[in-house]
Amino acid sequence: MTLDLPTLNLVAGIIVSVLTSLSLIGGLIWRIGRQVDAKFKRLEADCMKIEKEQALALAAADARAKMAEDDLRRTIAEHKLFAAEHFATEDGVSKALEPVLKAIDRLADRLDRYLSGEAPTRQSPPRAR
């Protein structure tokens, strides 16, 4: 194989064509890579923005839940106070029923004596209505 001018010209043309093709393909790949990187950066910025919005929404929901919880606690405390003031306790009921039960026992004793034929020892004054 001889290296004459047309052969060198052909080899140089092939080399220049290959280098041109490689630089075009490399430039195209580089440009696509930059576009992909830019798109990823935009998507990352959007994700960060959404995360911040979600954090704010979560904080607002937590604050509303805390307010509702405090309101519920206050309502329960008010109801407990109302119940303590207005509803009867076991001790209060037993103290209130004690005189009634004693009166029923006395009445039962009187009825037993009356039915057995004994004379009543005293007469109670009539009650005013």
C-alpha positions as CSV (number, residue, x, y, z in Angstrom):
1,M,0.0,0.0,0.0
2,T,1.4,3.3,-1.0
3,L,0.7,6.6,0.6
4,D,0.1,8.9,-2.2
5,L,-1.9,12.1,-2.0
6,P,-5.3,10.8,-2.9
7,T,-4.9,8.0,-0.3
8,L,-3.9,10.5,2.3
9,N,-6.7,12.7,1.3
10,L,-9.2,9.8,1.6
11,V,-7.8,8.8,5.0
12,A,-7.9,12.4,6.2
13,G,-11.5,12.7,5.0
14,I,-12.5,9.5,6.8
15,I,-10.8,10.7,10.0
16,V,-12.4,14.1,9.8
17,S,-15.8,12.6,9.0
18,V,-15.4,10.2,12.0
19,L,-14.3,13.1,14.3
20,T,-17.1,15.3,13.1
21,S,-19.7,12.5,13.6
22,L,-18.3,11.8,17.1
23,S,-18.3,15.5,18.0
24,L,-21.9,15.9,16.7
25,I,-23.0,12.8,18.6
26,G,-21.1,13.9,21.7
27,G,-22.6,17.4,21.5
28,L,-26.0,15.9,21.1
29,I,-25.5,13.6,24.1
30,W,-24.1,16.5,26.2
31,R,-27.1,18.7,25.3
32,I,-29.6,16.0,26.1
33,G,-27.7,15.4,29.4
34,R,-28.0,19.1,30.3
35,Q,-31.7,19.0,29.5
36,V,-32.2,15.9,31.7
37,D,-30.2,17.5,34.5
38,A,-32.3,20.7,34.2
39,K,-35.5,18.7,34.3
40,F,-34.3,16.7,37.4
41,K,-33.5,20.0,39.1
42,R,-37.0,21.4,38.3
43,L,-38.6,18.2,39.6
44,E,-36.4,18.2,42.7
45,A,-37.4,21.9,43.4
46,D,-41.1,20.9,42.8
47,C,-40.7,18.0,45.3
48,M,-39.2,20.3,47.9
49,K,-42.0,22.8,47.4
50,I,-44.6,20.0,47.8
51,E,-42.8,18.7,50.9
52,K,-42.8,22.2,52.5
53,E,-46.5,22.6,51.6
54,Q,-47.3,19.2,53.1
55,A,-45.3,20.1,56.3
56,L,-47.3,23.3,56.6
57,A,-50.6,21.5,56.0
58,L,-49.6,18.8,58.6
59,A,-48.6,21.5,61.1
60,A,-52.0,23.3,60.5
61,A,-53.9,20.0,60.9
62,D,-51.9,19.3,64.2
63,A,-52.8,22.7,65.5
64,R,-56.5,22.2,64.6
65,A,-56.5,18.8,66.3
66,K,-54.8,20.3,69.4
67,M,-57.4,23.0,69.6
68,A,-60.2,20.4,69.2
69,E,-58.6,18.3,71.9
70,D,-58.3,21.2,74.3
71,D,-61.9,22.2,73.6
72,L,-63.0,18.6,74.3
73,R,-61.0,18.5,77.5
74,R,-62.5,21.8,78.6
75,T,-66.0,20.5,77.8
76,I,-65.4,17.3,79.7
77,A,-64.1,19.2,82.7
78,E,-67.2,21.5,82.6
79,H,-69.5,18.4,82.5
80,K,-67.7,16.8,85.4
81,L,-68.2,20.0,87.4
82,F,-71.9,20.1,86.4
83,A,-72.4,16.4,87.3
84,A,-70.7,16.9,90.7
85,E,-73.0,19.9,91.4
86,H,-76.2,18.4,90.2
87,F,-76.2,14.6,90.5
88,A,-76.6,12.7,93.7
89,T,-73.7,10.8,95.2
90,E,-74.0,7.4,96.8
91,D,-73.3,8.8,100.2
92,G,-75.9,11.6,99.7
93,V,-78.5,9.1,98.6
94,S,-77.9,6.9,101.6
95,K,-78.1,9.8,104.0
96,A,-81.3,11.0,102.4
97,L,-82.9,7.6,102.5
98,E,-82.0,6.9,106.1
99,P,-84.8,9.0,107.7
100,V,-87.3,7.6,105.2
101,L,-86.3,4.0,106.0
102,K,-86.6,4.7,109.7
103,A,-90.1,6.2,109.2
104,I,-91.1,3.1,107.2
105,D,-89.8,0.8,110.0
106,R,-91.8,2.8,112.6
107,L,-94.9,2.6,110.5
108,A,-94.4,-1.1,110.0
109,D,-94.1,-1.5,113.8
110,R,-97.3,0.4,114.4
111,L,-99.1,-1.7,111.8
112,D,-97.9,-4.9,113.4
113,R,-99.1,-3.7,116.8
114,Y,-102.4,-2.6,115.4
115,L,-103.0,-5.9,113.6
116,S,-102.0,-7.9,116.7
117,G,-104.7,-6.1,118.7
118,E,-102.6,-3.9,121.0
119,A,-103.8,-0.4,121.7
120,P,-101.8,2.4,120.2
121,T,-99.7,4.1,122.8
122,R,-100.0,7.6,121.4
123,Q,-101.8,9.2,118.6
124,S,-99.9,11.3,116.2
125,P,-101.4,14.7,115.3
126,P,-103.1,14.9,111.9
127,R,-100.8,16.2,109.2
128,A,-101.6,19.4,107.4
129,R,-101.9,19.1,103.7
